[in-house]
Amino acid sequence: MLKNLALIFVFISCSWTAQSQAALPLRKEAPIAADLYWTKSFNLVEDGRYNELQILLDGLTSSSLELCEGFDRDYAELKTALSTQNQDEITIALTEFITKSIIEEIFTLGSISEPRQRKTLVLGLFKELIAIQKYIKELDFDLYRQLVNCFRRLNQLYATQDRLERFITEQEYLSRNRFKC
């Protein structure tokens, strides 16, 4: 009986860990690179084309909804900002949403067993950060600086999975600024 209970506990904790490290399908299912989506999104905000932005984001995020409570909550906040039609509010909400999605994806690096795939993901996420750098610098320059330094270190550590995982978990600013699935 006690042995079965222990087995159930191990199973539940392993499945919870696996769910928390699973990548949201948002990037994998996108027909183009996410950094291009983010660039286009901010272009639409600057042009005041909020309905087109809503359609673009709905198409990109639909596969990731209901997989992470924090993702859903932040996306709802972004949609609320879109409904206000206030460019500043939308820019802030979009920047925070994208930044958190990048950080959430950083946490999945440790679960990728192939170094080449980790390297590809690190480079892709860095491109996303560069795509939003103007906006994140205005919103939270310290976080931007920390993320740039983080990507430098991730680029150095991508080949060693255990050191990469340890580095990621030691970064408090990453834990503070993620979706919290």
C-alpha positions in Angstrom: 0.0 0.0 0.0 2.7 2.5 1.0 4.8 1.4 -2.0 1.8 2.1 -4.3 1.3 5.5 -2.7 5.0 6.4 -3.2 4.7 5.3 -6.8 1.7 7.5 -7.4 3.5 10.5 -5.7 6.5 10.0 -8.0 4.3 9.8 -11.1 2.4 13.0 -10.2 5.6 14.9 -9.4 7.2 13.8 -12.6 4.2 14.7 -14.8 4.0 18.1 -13.1 7.7 18.8 -13.7 7.3 17.7 -17.3 4.3 20.0 -17.8 6.0 23.0 -16.3 9.0 22.6 -18.6 7.0 21.8 -21.8 7.3 24.5 -24.5 4.1 26.3 -25.5 3.3 25.4 -29.1 3.2 29.0 -30.1 6.6 29.1 -31.8 6.6 25.6 -33.2 3.3 26.0 -35.0 3.9 29.5 -36.4 4.5 29.5 -40.2 7.2 32.1 -39.8 9.8 32.9 -37.1 8.3 34.5 -34.0 10.6 37.5 -34.2 8.9 38.5 -37.5 5.5 38.2 -35.7 6.7 40.6 -33.0 8.1 43.1 -35.5 4.8 43.0 -37.4 2.8 43.4 -34.2 4.6 46.5 -33.2 4.3 47.9 -36.7 0.5 47.4 -36.4 0.5 49.1 -33.0 2.4 52.1 -34.4 0.0 52.3 -37.4 -3.0 52.1 -35.1 -4.3 48.9 -36.8 -5.5 47.2 -33.6 -8.1 44.9 -35.2 -5.4 43.5 -37.5 -3.1 43.0 -34.5 -5.9 41.2 -32.7 -6.3 38.8 -35.7 -2.6 38.3 -36.0 -2.2 37.5 -32.2 -5.3 35.3 -32.1 -3.9 33.2 -34.9 -0.5 32.9 -33.3 -1.6 32.2 -29.7 -4.7 30.0 -30.2 -2.7 26.7 -29.9 -1.2 27.8 -26.6 -4.3 28.9 -24.8 -5.5 26.9 -21.9 -2.1 25.2 -21.4 -0.7 27.7 -19.0 -2.7 29.9 -16.6 -0.2 32.7 -16.6 -0.1 32.8 -20.4 -3.9 32.9 -20.5 -4.0 35.7 -17.9 -1.4 37.8 -19.6 -3.0 37.3 -23.0 -6.4 38.4 -21.6 -4.6 41.6 -20.3 -3.2 42.2 -23.7 -6.7 41.8 -25.3 -8.1 44.2 -22.7 -5.4 46.7 -23.6 -6.3 46.3 -27.3 -9.9 47.1 -26.5 -8.9 50.4 -25.0 -7.2 51.4 -28.3 -4.6 53.3 -26.3 -1.3 52.9 -28.0 0.9 53.3 -24.9 -1.2 50.6 -23.0 -1.0 48.2 -25.9 2.7 48.7 -26.3 3.3 48.0 -22.7 1.0 44.9 -22.6 2.5 43.5 -25.8 6.1 44.1 -24.6 5.4 42.3 -21.3 3.6 39.5 -23.0 6.4 38.9 -25.5 9.1 39.2 -22.8 7.4 36.7 -20.6 6.9 34.3 -23.5 10.7 34.5 -24.2 11.5 33.9 -20.6 9.1 30.9 -20.4 10.8 29.4 -23.4 14.2 29.9 -21.8 13.0 27.5 -19.0 12.4 24.8 -21.6 16.0 24.8 -22.7 17.0 22.4 -19.9 14.6 19.7 -21.1 16.0 19.6 -24.7 18.5 16.8 -24.9 20.1 17.7 -28.3 22.7 20.5 -28.1 22.1 21.7 -31.6 18.4 22.2 -30.9 19.2 24.1 -27.7 21.6 26.3 -29.7 18.9 27.0 -32.4 16.4 27.9 -29.7 18.8 30.2 -27.9 19.5 32.0 -31.2 15.8 32.2 -32.1 14.9 33.6 -28.7 17.7 36.2 -28.9 16.4 37.3 -32.3 13.0 37.8 -30.6 14.6 39.9 -27.9 16.3 42.0 -30.5 13.0 42.4 -32.4 11.5 44.0 -29.2 14.6 45.7 -27.8 13.3 49.3 -28.4 10.2 48.6 -26.4 11.7 46.5 -23.6 14.4 49.1 -23.1 11.8 51.8 -22.6 9.7 49.6 -20.3 12.4 47.9 -18.1 16.0 48.6 -19.1 17.5 46.6 -16.3 15.5 43.5 -17.4 16.7 44.0 -21.0 20.3 44.2 -19.8 19.9 41.1 -17.7 18.4 39.2 -20.6 21.2 40.2 -23.0 23.7 39.0 -20.5 21.7 35.9 -20.0 21.7 35.1 -23.7 25.5 35.6 -23.8 25.8 33.0 -21.0 23.2 30.6 -22.6 25.2 30.8 -25.8 28.3 29.6 -23.9 26.4 26.9 -22.0 24.1 25.4 -24.6 26.4 22.3 -25.1 26.2 21.2 -21.4 22.7 20.5 -20.4 23.2 20.2 -16.6 25.2 23.5 -16.4 22.6 25.2 -18.6 19.7 24.0 -16.4 21.6 25.1 -13.2 22.3 28.6 -14.7 18.7 29.1 -15.6 17.3 28.1 -12.2 19.8 30.3 -10.4 18.6 33.5 -12.2 16.0 35.1 -10.0 14.9 37.7 -12.5 13.9 34.9 -14.9 11.7 33.3 -12.2 10.1 36.7 -11.3 9.3 37.6 -14.9 7.8 34.3 -16.3 4.2 33.3 -16.9 4.1 31.0 -13.9 2.2 28.1 -15.5 
